[in-house]
Amino acid sequence: MKIRLRACAALIAVMLSASGSALAQYAIVVKDTHNPYMIRMREGFQRACAELGVEAVFTGPGADGYPDQAQCVRTLIEQGAEAVAIAVNDQAALADALNEAIAAGVPIVSLDSMVDPQRRIVHIQQASPEMIGRVLIQAGAQMIGGKGQFAILTTTPAMPNQADWVRWMEYELNAYPEKYSSMELVRIAYGLDEYAASADAARELLDHYPDLKLIIAPTVVGIRAAAETVEAAGSPVLVTGLGLPSEMAGHIQSGVCPWMYLWNPSNVGYLAAYVIDTLLKGGASGMLGEVFSAGALGDRVITESGDGGTEVVLGNPQMFDRTNIMVWKEMM
Ligand code: RAM
């Protein structure tokens, strides 16, 4: 554990020493520093911090996804971060460290994957979790003609955004039997948001369910791993979910992924930096109905989130298919 604390500290120290400045530091803690979605969130966060004239500090678990976000938060408190935006792997594992941050007067917001409402001021929400979950089931049903076996390949049971989306997928499936009674959810599989584990999980689904028709993966790592595993196996199984156009273009063109959804992760990070800035400068306090300026994203309003707290919603998920993927693959 100490090694990881030093690793976090070393990474942050390098970031700060490289800057050599005493600028205010806004920090972002991601789920995994190697995840391409998280790297794009970092880019937007850094772009906004540059516009705001502050230092962006980027940290999080390494490639192994080890749940050391709590240690990164503690290191950021020690380093004097002005505020922390975090994309959560496990709310319970973070509780004590976030309590320490709050006691130290360091404001906490969450982005992409929520901190519990008791420990965050506000959440930066990429899109409605209800819309994401229900649209993925509706799309999947359309792809397989409303009948057959399908599986969900998510990350871990603890990741709040993933768990929320899976809950809304199950809600949609169970709330409309007249639409989905001929579809069978045979397994919810877990790929840890890591490529190898996700590919193994997809391989196991293909081996265990020979009549499987579809895998729905609400994770950019999982959807790519599933598509590549299906293609390598020469399987007729279809894949959809949430994916980066730059990574999924070939699979959309081949038809393995007829279409998928996402939003711009860079804008999630960008919005988070402006939320931190407005909180620190008194432009908002995280209360329902407050309006603030988010730079190039214009004025934004704080709304009620589904978990009893408040959030700022970026927008709606966008659909990517053969008609638009060649344009979007250059941008995300
Ligand atoms: C995964 C992460 C992230 C999620 C995206 C869609 O890599 O779990 O939190 O928003 O994909």
Residues whose N, C-alpha, C, O or C-beta is under 5 A from the ligand:
A	BS01	RAM	Y37 D112 S113 D193 P218 T219 V220 V221 L242
